[in-house]
Amino acid sequence: MGFAADHVAWNLGGILMVQQNTPAHSYMRSEAKVRSSPIDHWHVAVLRSGRTWTEVGGNVSEGEPGTVELRSLGHPFRGRSTDAETLSLYLPRELLHPASTGIKNNIALSGTRAKLLVDYLDGVEAKLAQLAQVDLPHVVQTIRDMILTWVSSSPAHHSSQETHSNLPLKERVYRFVQHNLTSSDLTTDRLCRELGISRTRLYQAFEADGGVHHYIQRRRLLSAHAALSDTSNRQQIVDIAFAAGFSSPAHFSRAFSKEFGYSPREARTVAMPSYLGYTVESAGQADGAQSFDKWLRTLGHSPRS
């Protein structure tokens, strides 16, 4: 059964921007979907019209025009929406890491800083068709900085600071892996030793991800894919492989091709223009939907200091 909606997606390189008109509907990202999907991006939603109610872990966030919603796709949620017009941003976790340590999931904020962010997004949205590729890194960086300023100044952020030991196991592993992605000794033994957990508990936590080794390898592949997709990155493919934590170029090439369905060289040489937009008027239109899904799965960013 089809779902009638207007959907235009723009790939800005480090962020996906989506313009969407939808009828009233319910939505859900189940625990099973979260376990089976590698997508754990941040989702920022600016409601132009309509209202939404989203529940995460018993807490409900209400969205209405004038508010900005933020939630993680790495956690289950469910909700409902009236007829709505929405501007959404999808940001890879790496884009806000490590400053995102204290960001509370499923929040709706308003106020001066949120209004400034909305005003900037309005300006970007109005100029999407005119943006040149050279402009995109600056746009992405500005959006990132504004979001971090927005959340760091909110009461929800200050009241949600968590100690490392109180974080869920998978979140602790994720953060440790991201900090040590290029380390040659990023092993199961080291994870257990550094995080103070048993091998059995670690294996159980990542069973749905294909195992701990597969999880680490996928994180490395996503990091490499982001570097290969960055048109300003002039590193050789072999250097990108080593920087992502692979010790063998041949192993990297085989793993990359198996994960994404094309070679590292193809990822670099046939990369689509980052500013290209896809229009999908119905969820049943496969070409646009598949292209957006591909963008979502390979979305990544390596912030520069």
PALOKE-372580 format. One line per 3 residues: number of its first residue (from 1); their letters; for each residue x negated, y negated, z of C-alpha. Coordinates in steps of 0.02 Angstrom, whole numbers, plus 50000, padded with zeros to 5 digits. Layout:
BEGIN
NUM	a	X/Y/Z; ...
REM end
This chain:
BEGIN
1	mgf	50000/50000/50000; 49927/49833/49947; 49899/49681/50056
4	aad	49936/49518/49964; 49807/49386/50010; 49700/49255/49924
7	hva	49517/49280/49965; 49367/49184/49899; 49194/49231/49965
10	wnl	49035/49130/49947; 48863/49203/49984; 48753/49065/50054
13	ggi	48605/49181/50079; 48604/49195/50269; 48791/49167/50294
16	lmv	48948/49222/50204; 49086/49090/50192; 49262/49151/50156
19	qqn	49416/49049/50110; 49572/49151/50145; 49761/49135/50139
22	tpa	49858/49277/50219; 50038/49318/50262; 50085/49366/50440
25	hsy	49995/49527/50485; 49915/49631/50621; 49730/49679/50619
28	mrs	49616/49797/50715; 49435/49851/50722; 49440/50015/50816
31	eak	49308/50095/50926; 49286/50231/50795; 49258/50100/50659
34	vrs	49130/50009/50764; 49035/50172/50795; 49035/50221/50611
37	spi	48995/50049/50538; 48825/49963/50536; 48910/49793/50530
40	dhw	48898/49699/50694; 48894/49519/50632; 48964/49367/50719
43	hva	49129/49306/50646; 49171/49121/50660; 49349/49074/50609
46	vlr	49415/48899/50580; 49604/48903/50571; 49675/48777/50448
49	sgr	49855/48828/50479; 49949/48961/50576; 49909/49046/50742
52	twt	49815/49202/50795; 49803/49308/50952; 49652/49423/50969
55	evg	49622/49544/51113; 49450/49609/51161; 49430/49713/51319
58	gnv	49593/49648/51392; 49552/49465/51362; 49658/49373/51233
61	seg	49593/49225/51132; 49723/49113/51049; 49680/49023/50889
64	epg	49771/48872/50819; 49726/48728/50702; 49589/48625/50782
67	tve	49504/48772/50869; 49354/48875/50816; 49353/49060/50860
70	lrs	49197/49166/50885; 49191/49354/50904; 49075/49500/50871
73	lgh	49112/49635/50743; 49004/49749/50851; 49147/49768/50975
76	pfr	49325/49835/50953; 49466/49709/50942; 49646/49696/50886
79	grs	49766/49555/50855; 49902/49475/50752; 49920/49320/50645
82	tda	50060/49214/50576; 50049/49153/50396; 49878/49072/50401
85	etl	49745/48981/50303; 49571/49016/50370; 49391/48972/50336
88	sly	49280/49112/50403; 49092/49128/50424; 49002/49294/50442
91	lpr	48830/49279/50521; 48708/49422/50550; 48662/49444/50732
94	ell	48481/49406/50690; 48528/49230/50638; 48578/49182/50815
97	hpa	48454/49296/50904; 48381/49275/51034; 48474/49116/51079
100	stg	48638/49214/51073; 48595/49309/51233; 48727/49222/51336
103	ikn	48864/49198/51205; 49030/49262/51266; 49128/49370/51144
106	nia	49302/49321/51084; 49312/49138/51127; 49411/48994/51052
109	lsg	49337/48822/51080; 49389/48645/51040; 49325/48473/51085
112	tra	49200/48352/51010; 49062/48475/50964; 49185/48596/50886
115	kll	49260/48452/50787; 49088/48403/50724; 49059/48582/50666
118	vdy	49228/48586/50579; 49193/48419/50494; 49026/48483/50429
121	ldg	49105/48644/50366; 49239/48541/50279; 49101/48448/50188
124	vea	49010/48608/50139; 49172/48688/50081; 49213/48538/49971
127	kla	49041/48549/49887; 49023/48737/49869; 49030/48736/49680
130	qla	48898/48598/49670; 48771/48672/49792; 48605/48718/49715
133	qvd	48509/48869/49775; 48373/48759/49847; 48505/48679/49960
136	lph	48563/48841/50039; 48427/48872/50171; 48456/48696/50239
139	vvq	48645/48721/50244; 48626/48888/50332; 48502/48817/50459
142	tir	48615/48669/50497; 48768/48781/50523; 48664/48895/50636
145	dmi	48602/48750/50741; 48775/48675/50758; 48851/48841/50813
148	ltw	48715/48867/50942; 48740/48690/51007; 48927/48718/51012
151	vss	48921/48880/51111; 48778/48829/51226; 48876/48676/51282
154	spa	49037/48769/51316; 49095/48826/51489; 49125/48999/51416
157	hhs	48940/49014/51377; 48880/48958/51548; 49000/49073/51640
160	sqe	48950/49225/51539; 48764/49240/51572; 48720/49422/51597
163	ths	48567/49499/51674; 48475/49623/51565; 48520/49768/51679
166	nlp	48707/49728/51670; 48715/49735/51480; 48791/49887/51393
169	lke	48661/50015/51344; 48678/49992/51156; 48660/49804/51175
172	rvy	48501/49827/51277; 48432/49946/51146; 48479/49828/51007
175	rfv	48387/49682/51086; 48233/49786/51124; 48229/49855/50946
178	qhn	48246/49681/50871; 48103/49614/50978; 47991/49761/50932
181	lts	48047/49799/50755; 47872/49790/50680; 47790/49888/50820
184	sdl	47713/50053/50767; 47756/50135/50933; 47943/50096/50932
187	ttd	47985/50273/50984; 48116/50364/51085; 47992/50389/51227
190	rlc	47953/50204/51233; 48137/50156/51232; 48173/50274/51377
193	rel	48022/50213/51474; 48051/50026/51446; 48239/50031/51474
196	gis	48235/50157/51615; 48355/50282/51536; 48350/50468/51501
199	rtr	48323/50540/51329; 48491/50630/51341; 48585/50470/51379
202	lyq	48498/50379/51237; 48538/50517/51112; 48719/50522/51168
205	afe	48739/50334/51147; 48676/50339/50967; 48750/50504/50911
208	adg	48882/50414/50806; 48745/50308/50725; 48657/50461/50656
211	gvh	48531/50463/50798; 48409/50339/50873; 48279/50359/50735
214	hyi	48409/50326/50600; 48469/50172/50695; 48293/50100/50707
217	qrr	48258/50139/50524; 48419/50054/50469; 48374/49899/50568
220	rll	48205/49896/50482; 48285/49920/50311; 48407/49777/50342
223	sah	48262/49666/50392; 48168/49713/50233; 48324/49687/50126
226	aal	48345/49512/50197; 48164/49471/50154; 48181/49541/49977
229	sdt	48341/49442/49950; 48258/49280/50005; 48207/49195/49843
232	snr	48081/49087/49936; 47989/49240/50004; 47837/49273/49893
235	qqi	47768/49422/49989; 47727/49580/49895; 47852/49721/49920
238	vdi	47720/49827/50006; 47686/49685/50129; 47871/49668/50166
241	afa	47878/49855/50199; 47734/49845/50322; 47809/49689/50404
244	agf	47972/49785/50431; 47880/49923/50523; 47855/50053/50385
247	ssp	47682/50132/50376; 47706/50210/50204; 47764/50115/50048
250	ahf	47827/50277/49972; 47932/50318/50126; 47999/50141/50127
253	sra	48050/50150/49944; 48139/50317/49965; 48229/50263/50123
256	fsk	48279/50095/50048; 48349/50174/49889; 48446/50303/49990
259	efg	48519/50171/50105; 48570/50039/49977; 48583/50134/49812
262	ysp	48449/50034/49723; 48261/50012/49738; 48168/49874/49830
265	rea	48110/49806/49663; 48288/49798/49599; 48342/49710/49759
268	rtv	48217/49573/49718; 48228/49561/49529; 48415/49576/49503
271	amp	48469/49477/49656; 48627/49379/49614; 48627/49191/49637
274	syl	48657/49162/49823; 48787/49028/49791; 48897/49137/49680
277	gyt	49078/49152/49734; 49197/49299/49714; 49384/49275/49704
280	ves	49498/49415/49760; 49685/49383/49748; 49730/49556/49810
283	agq	49642/49684/49917; 49673/49807/49776; 49555/49719/49656
286	adg	49406/49833/49673; 49266/49733/49590; 49278/49581/49703
289	aqs	49312/49684/49859; 49162/49796/49826; 49051/49646/49795
292	fdk	49103/49565/49959; 49080/49729/50052; 48905/49742/49979
295	wlr	48866/49564/50034; 48932/49601/50208; 48829/49759/50227
298	tlg	48666/49683/50168; 48688/49513/50250; 48531/49466/50341
301	hsp	48419/49322/50383; 48245/49298/50449; 48244/49130/50540
304	rs	48089/49025/50516; 48015/48927/50658
REM end
